[in-house]
Amino acid sequence: MVLGGSNNGALTIKDGDDNVIGTFNKNGITINQGQISANLIKGGTLTLGGSNNTNGTLIIKDASNKTVGTFDNAGITLNKGKLTSSDKQVYIDL
């Protein structure tokens, strides 16, 4: 992996074949290949979808890789688990 700067102030990440796999700049992070881990996200706003990115989807999976629920443009779907309020009142228990 090679890290290098560019004229626009971006940090570019390239693989061994000189292919760009990601860029970091003042507008954020662009990942062209692979994945980014969300383990270090601590606040801010996560936006999924929108006008140019059509409909975003948040998929929540359990340790067995089974989908627990989804949030998308159609609403919220829960496949298992429960919906609980901040006062611990359970409204839905699947």
HUJO-V41635 format. One record per residue. PHI is phi in whole degrees, 0 to 359 (999 if undefined). PSI is psi in radians with two decimals (none if undefined). NEAR is the number of other ideal C-beta (glycine too) atoms within 10 Angstrom. Layout:
phi=<PHI;PHI>
psi=<PSI;PSI>
near=<NEAR;NEAR>
This chain:
phi=<999;238;254;207;274;215;296;269;82;274;261;252;251;236;275;295;262;69;274;286;252;186;221;240;213;298;269;130;246;243;251;270;219;84;223;236;276;264;299;258;288;228;105;87;237;255;249;246;83;126;304;268;253;45;264;276;222;253;246;251;240;268;295;268;68;269;289;275;190;224;240;209;295;272;133;247;240;250;264;199;99;213;255;236;276;295;268;73;287;272;260;221;228;264>
psi=<2.41;2.32;2.36;2.66;3.04;3.07;-0.48;0.22;0.18;2.62;2.17;2.39;2.22;2.63;-3.06;-0.33;0.25;0.36;2.36;2.15;-0.20;2.77;2.50;2.17;-3.04;-0.35;-0.10;-2.74;2.33;2.16;2.05;-0.51;2.65;-2.65;2.85;2.41;2.43;0.15;-0.47;0.09;2.21;1.22;-3.00;-2.86;2.27;2.06;2.20;2.18;-2.84;-3.04;-0.83;-0.27;0.32;-2.27;2.10;2.75;2.32;2.10;2.22;2.22;2.69;-3.06;-0.36;0.15;0.35;2.46;2.14;-0.69;2.89;2.58;2.17;-2.97;-0.30;-0.26;-2.66;2.26;2.17;2.20;-0.47;2.95;-2.75;2.72;2.04;2.44;3.02;-0.37;0.28;0.21;2.17;2.13;-0.56;2.31;1.93;none>
near=<8;11;10;10;9;11;5;10;9;15;13;17;20;15;14;7;5;7;10;15;15;19;18;15;13;7;9;7;11;15;12;11;10;9;6;11;6;7;6;6;9;5;5;6;4;9;8;12;13;9;5;5;9;8;10;13;11;12;11;12;11;12;5;6;6;9;13;15;17;16;15;14;10;9;7;10;12;16;12;11;13;10;13;12;8;5;5;6;8;9;8;9;10;10>
